Amino acid sequence: ANQRSQKLKQHTSQEGNVSREFERERSCTEREIVENMCQLLGMNCADPTDFSFSFRGFKRRGGETDKHEHGWGIAIYEGRGLRMFLDTLPASISPVAELVERYPMKTLNMMAHIRYATQGAVSLENVHPYQREMWGINWCFTHNGDVPKFSNFDSCQNPLLGLTGSIENCTYHPVGDTDSEAVFCAILNALKAEFHTLPTLPLLYQTLQRLCAEIVSGEESQSIVNFLLGCGQYTLFAYSWPGARPGSSVWNGLYYTIRKPPFSTAKLADIDYSVDFSKLTNENDRVAVIATKPLTVDEHWKEFKRGQLLMFDNGLPYSELYDCDEVEQQGRGLCSRVIQKAPQQALKCPNYDTPTMLRHLVDDFVDSTSFSYPSKETKTDDKFWANNGADLGCGTGRSGLAFRSFVQNMTGVDLSSEMIDKARARGCYDQLVVGNVDCIQHEAQQRGSLFDIVIACDVLVYIDDLKPVFQSVRSSLVSKYGLFVFSAEFIEDDEVTDNNQQPSPPFVLQSCARFAHKRNYIETLVTDFGFEIKSIRGSKLRKQGGKDVESVHALLQLVE
């Protein structure tokens, strides 16, 4: 306490020289400057939760265990309101930060930031998070990284995103000098230009994903963009385009962990302090914690993929449009009293419901042919026309719901234990397994019976080389007539004009962290593994590197 008091006196006595002190620090060795960036903290909760444990460790990185001494801030949603605490003092010695740490405020949604200034003076207008009102909703934003496109101190020189059109159409402008605030204002201006009615969550997710790609486009290797965007008490978006500054070994990305039942003890990395959450929580609690670097030493933290945008709601991450749509249907979308929402029929978002579209693909095939499964004679219930089905990457269970009515025994597989918990709550699976796609081959062997159908709904877009997937599915299906139904994203094949030109890889990692595969590559796998295409439907989705990307739903049948 005495040391903190002395540091506080030292900083406050220099209050009038803050900007000059910042300029002095900027003249230090290049290595000292380039290795540091700001740090972020976010929390999204199923029930109102006290964030003081995570904040206790996080604030010590503001000048005590790390060099982020140029101010800090926190934004805490409470109903439609937003509490904001900002200070130019280091978080580790700030009396305001100490108040926040000791004041047990509970929230469903919050974000915090500790600053290492690289653009803009050490002054209150440059302290994150930033806040603006749009559509009668409190929006807030915090960011770390370098955004070359938005590094102009004259905000009129910064690019306009989306459909903004011209500077005259802009409602939001930076108050301070940071590229972070300029990006925030550009995003809000683009959203306002895009929507004249309140967007649904899948529409908002899809648009933000496109804007994020636009922010880094053309400057991919120089850009580092990690941000949290809050748009009300329920929803928190998190995006990561990670990287390290030239000559630096410090990696700047985002990580998240999910605290859920059964709770255990967690120990902070920046202070000798731990909490046994099993004594403080109940079975309804679930908390997603997002941070620049893991805050604890004994929890599993998952790093964001490059270009990944996650929507957090109810303490869980979502990245599929049909999952965002389900959250919308639960009444947890944007809520405004000043702008009309889209018509009710538009809220159902049928184009986002990939599981239902895959089910229709199978139904149309079965209805139009004399097809029946080879296991038909052994079925124990006539209302099912397949004995065994496997749902790869089952996620929250939406595809299980779509296919449950015709599969007698359904197995769900997913890498995420949190998604498995969500799927289990739906009651549409007979078995649930935490693992990758190879698990179905082991499951089939262990059960002594192969699968009649394998479903891969929005799974292949997260895998580069699909050969092991086709191998595993082929080995898990009944030897003849077994069905493989999946969604994927196809990208145009290269035009080869030179016979000596080396072929490019059969897949492309898009800026949205999803893989697009070349059509001829998929067709080759289909043939090599003894499948036949029975139905395929597609529609143009986006551009990637000047090439069209097509959203595809396909149904294959084993013929060998």
N, C-alpha and C positions, 0 to 999 in steps of 0.2 A: 504493500500500500504506500509506503514512504517513497519507494522508487517511482511508483506511478505518479505520485504527487509532485516529485521533483521534475519528472519528464513533462508533466502537464504545465508546470510553471515555466519551464524552458520554452515549450512550444508557444504558450500564450504570450510570453514576453516578446516573442518575435512575430506576433500576429501581423504587424504592419509591414513586415518584410517577407511575407510568404511567397509572393511572386518572385522576388529577387533570390530567395533561397532555392526556389524551384529552378531558376535559370542557372544557379551555381551547380546544382546537382546534375543538370543536363550537360555540363561541361566536364563531368567526371569521365573516367575511362569508358571507351565505347562498349567494352564487354560488360561492364556493370549495368549499363543502361539497357542493352539489347536483350539481356537474359530475363528481364522481368516484364510481366504483364499483370493486369488487374485479375482479381479472382471473384467468382460468382458462387452464390448459394441460393438454392430454391427448395421449397417444400410444397407438396400437394398432398392433401389428406382426405381420408374417407369420413372422419369425424373431426370436429374442431380439436386442434392439437397444440400443445405448448412447444415452441421451437427453441427454448432456451438452451437445451443440451447441445444441439448442433451449432447454435450461434456462439456458445461459450468457447468452443474450439476455433470456430471460424474467425472470430474477432481478434484472436491472438496472432493471426497471420498478418494483421494490420500493424506491423511495427515491432512485434515481439519475437515471433518465430519465423517471420519473413519480412520483406522490405516494403510492403505495401502501406506506405505512411502518408499518402496524400489525400486522405479523406475516406469516408465510408457512408453508406446509406442503406436503408431498409424500407420496404413497402409491404404492408400487411393488410390483406383484405378482411373486412368485417361487414358482412352483408353487401349492400351496394357501395358502402364506404371504403375508403382507403387511407390507412394511417401511414404517414411518411415521417421518417426521422433521417436527417442529413447533417453531416458535420465535416468540416475540413481537417479536424484533428485526426491523428492515427486512431484506429478503432481500439487498439490495445490500451490506450490511456484516456479515451474520450469519456467524460462523465455521462454523455447521452447514451453511449454504447453500454456503459455499466448499468444505467437505468433499464435499458431494453433487456439486458441479460437477466436482471433481477425481477423484472415485471412479468409475471406469468400470463402473457397475452396468448389467447388461443385463436387459431385461424384454420381455414381450409386451404389457404393459398397465400404464399409469401415469396419474396425474393430479397436478396441482400448483395452488396458489392463492396469490396475494399479496393482502393484505387492506387495504382502506380502510374503517375502522370507521364504520358509521352506526347500528348497533344492537348494544348490548352493549359492555362495556369492553374495553380492550386487555389481554387476559389469555389464558392458554393454553387455557382451556376454550372460547374463542370462535374459535380458530384452525382453519381448514379444512386438509385434508379431515377429514370425520368418518368414523368406522368403527364398524360393529356386526357381530356374528355372527348370521346367521339360516340355519336349515337346515344348519348345519355349513359354511357358506360365509362368507368374509370379504366384506362389502359395504362400499363406501366412496362418499363423496358430497362434491361441492364445488359451490358455487353463487355467482352474482352477480346482483344485482337487488333489487327491492322486491316483497314478497309481502304485500299489505295484510291478507289473511285470516289470516296467521300472524305478525302483528306484536305480539301480546300477550306481555308478559313472563311472565304466568301461562299456562303451557302448557296448563292444563286448559281455558282459554277458547278455544283454537284449534280449528278445525273438524276433524271426523273424516272421512277419505276412504273411498270405496268401501263395503265391507261391514263396516267396523270396528264400527259399532253404538254402543258406549258406551266411556267412558274405562276402565271395568273390564276391557274386552277388550284394552287396549293393553299390549303387552310393552315397547315402546320409548318412552323419554321423553328430552327434551333435558337435557343437563347444563349447557350454557351458556345464553346469552340471545339468540341470533340467530334470526331467522326462517328462516334456511337450515337449521339443525339441526332446527328444528320441522318443516319440510317433509320432511326426510329421514326422521324418525321416523314421520311420518304416512304416508308412502309404504310404509315397511316394515310398519307395522301393517296397512295395507290389503292388502298382498300376503299377509301371514300369515293374515288373515281370509278371503281369497279362495281360497287353495289349501291342500288337505290332503295332496296329493301334489306332488312336485317338478314345477313347470310346464315345459313345453317353451318354446323361445325364441319361437315365434310367439304362444303364449298369453301369455308375459311381455310381449312387445312390445305386443300388443293391449291388455293391462290397463294398462300404463304410459301408453299413449296416452290411454286413458280417464281415468286419474288426473290426467294433465297438464291435460286440458281442464277437469277439476273444480277444479283449483287456481286457474285464472285466471277461471273462469266467474263472471259478475256483476261482476268487477273488471278487465275486459279492458284498459281504457284506463289504469288506474293500476298494473297489474302489469308487472313486468319480471322474467322468470324464465329464466335460462340456467343449466343444470346439466350435470354429468357424473356418471354413476352406474356404478360398477364392481361386477360380481357374479362375480368369479373371474378366473382368469388369462387367459381368452380374450376376454371380452366387455365392451365399453364402450358404454353408452347415452349419447347427447348430445341435449339438448332446448333449443330456443330460442324464447322469447317476448320479442322484443327491444323496445327503446324507449329514450327519454331522459327524464330527470327534468324536471319543469316548470322552464322558464327555462334549461335546459342545452342546449348544442350537442353534448354528448358522447353518441355513440350506443353503446348496450350490446347487443351481439349475440354471435353465434358465427361463426367462419370455420373452414374446414378445407382442407388440401391433402394430396395423395397423392404421396409420393416413391416412384418405381418405375423399373425399367429403361426406357430407358437413362438412368442417373443423370447429373446435371450438377453444377455449382458453385452453392451457395446462400450468400447473404450476409445476415447478421443486420441488422435494422433499428436495434437499440439499441446496437450496438457495432461497431467496424470489425473484423469478423472473418468469414471465409468458409471454407467447406470444399468440396473437390471430392469429392463422394460416389462418383464413378465409381472412385476409387482405394481406397475403403474398403468397398465393397459387392460382392455377387454377384448373379447373375440370380434368385435366390430371394427376395431382400430386397424388402420393400414396407412402407411406413410411412405411416399416416394421422396427421397432426398437427392438433389442434383447439386454437384459441386465441380469446380475446376480441377481439384485434386481430392481424392478420397479423404474424408474427415476422420474416419475410424480405422483401427488396425485389425479388427476381428469381424468385419462384415464383408460380404461379397459385393464389390463395386464393378459395374459393367460399363465399359467405355463406349461412347457413341461412335457409330461409324461415320466416316467422312461423308458429309452432305446429308446426314440423317436428321429429319425433323420428327420429333415425338410430341404428341399431345397428351398431357397428363390430366387425368380426371379421376376423382375418387381414390387417389393413391396408386393408380395404375397407368402404364404407358400404352399409347395406341398409335399405330402408324398406318392402319388400313382404313379406307374410306367407309367401308360398311360398319366397322367398329365405331368410328366417329359418328356415323348416322345413328347407331343404336344409343349412344350417349345422348344425342339430340332427342331421340324419341322418349328418353327417360325424363325429359324436362330440364336437362342440365346444359342447354345451349345458351347462346347469348340472350340476354333479357334487357329490353329497352321499353321505356314508356314514351319515347319521342319519335321512333321510327317503326313503320309497319314491318311485320315479319312476312316472309314469303308465304304464298297461299298454302293451305294445309296439304293439298295433294302434292305440292313440290317438296314438302318436308320428308316424304317417304323415300325419295332419292333412289328409284329403282335401278338406275344405271350404276350405282355404287354396290349393289347387292350381288357381288361375285358368287357367293355360295348358291343363291337361288338361280342365277343364270347357268351355273354348271349343272344344277339339278334339272333344269329345263332341257339342257342339252342331252342329258341321259334319257329323260322321259320321252323326248321326241324320237330318239333313236329306237327305244324299246317299242314305242307305239307304232312306228312305221316299218318294223321288221318282225319277223317271226322269232326274234331272239329270246332265248331263255338260258339261264345259267346251267352249267353242267351239274351243279349241286342241287338242282330242282327236286330230284327224286328223294333227297335226304332232308329236305326242309321240314321242320316240325310245326310250322305255322304258315298257312296259305296267304296271310296278309302281307308277308314279306316275300320279295322275289330275289333276295340274295341272303345267303347265310352269314357271310363274314365280310366286313368292310374295314378299311384302315384310312384314317384321316391324318395325313402328314401335315405337320405345322398347324395343329388344330386351333391354336390361339385361344380365343375366348369361347370357342365352341359354336360359332355361327354356322360353319359348314356341317358340323355334327347335327345340328337342328334341321338343316335343309335335307339331309340324306337319311335321317333316322327312320323315317316312316317306311322305307323299303328294305332296310338292312336289319337282319335279326340280331346280329352281334357286332357292335361297333367298337373299334379300338382307336383312341386318340393319342397322338404323339406330338410333343412340343419340347423345345429346348428350355423354355422358361417355366419354372415351377409356379410363378405367379399366374401365368396364363392357364396352366393346368388346374390351379385352384378355381379360377373363374369358370373354366369348362366343366369342372366337376359339379359346380353349383347348378348347372343347367340340367343335370341328370340325363343327358342324352348319350352317354358313353357307358359301355360295359367294362372297359378297361382303359386306364389312362397311364401313359408312360412318359417320363421325362427323359428325352434323348433326341438324337438326330434321326435323319431318314433311314439310316442303316438299321435302326431298331426294329423295323417291321419284318425284316428277314429273320432276325432272331426270334421275334414274337411268333411268327408263323411256324418256325421249326419247333419252338417250345410247346406250342399248342397242338402241334401235329396236324394242323389243317391250314391250307393256303387261303388267301383272300380272293373273293369274287370281284371286288372293286377296290381300287386305291384312289383316293382323292388328294389332290395337292392344290389347295386354294391359296393363291398369293404366296407360294413357297419358292418356286423356281426363280423368282426375281431377286432372291437373296443368295443365290448359289451361282458361282461362275461356271465351273465345269460340271455339266449335267450327266456325264457318262456314268459316274457312280450311282446317281439317282436312278437312272434307267436300269442299271444292273440290279440294284436292290429291289426295285418294283417288279422287274421281270422274274426274279427268283422268288418273289412273295406271292405272285398271282397263280391261280389255277392254270394248268398247262395249256389250255385252249379256251378261248372266248372270254378270258378275264379282261376287265375294263380298267383303263387308266384315264382319269379325267383331271385336267389341270388348267390353270391360268398361267399366262406368261406374257412377256413383252418382246416383240420382234422388232429388229432394226434392219433397215435396208442392207442388202449385200453390197460389197464393194464392187465397183466397176474396174476390172483389171484390164489395162490397156498394154501392159508390158509383160511379156512371158517370163521375164527374169525377176519380176516384182515379187517380193515375199508376201504371202497371204497374211492378212491381219488376223488377230485372235477372233474366234467365233462368238465372242461376247464383248460387251462394252459396259463398264461401270459408269452409270449416269451420275449427273450432279446431284440427283435426289437419293443417292445411295442404293439404287436398285439396278440390277443387271438386265440389259436387253440382249437377247440372243439372235443370231442370224437364222433366218428361216431355213436355209439349206442345211445348217448344222443340226437343227431339230429334226428335219426330215431324214437326214442320214442316221441319226440315233434311232428313229422310229423303225427304219428298215433293218438296221444292224441287230436290234434286239427283238425282232420278230413281231412287231406291231403293224397295224394297219390303221390309217386315219379314217375314222367313220364320220366325224363331223368336226368342222372348225369354223369359228366365227370371229371376226375381228373388226376393230374400228381404230382410226387414227387417234393417238393420245397426246403426243407432244413432239417437239423437235429435240434432237441431241446431236450436236456437232454438225448441224445443217441437214441431218437425215431424219426422215420420218420414223417415229416409234409407234408401233401398233399394239394395242391391247388385244390379246388373243385368248379365246376359250376353246379348248380342244378335247376331243374324245377319241381315245385309241382303243383298239381291241387286239388281243393276242391272236395270231393266226397260226402259230407254229407250236 
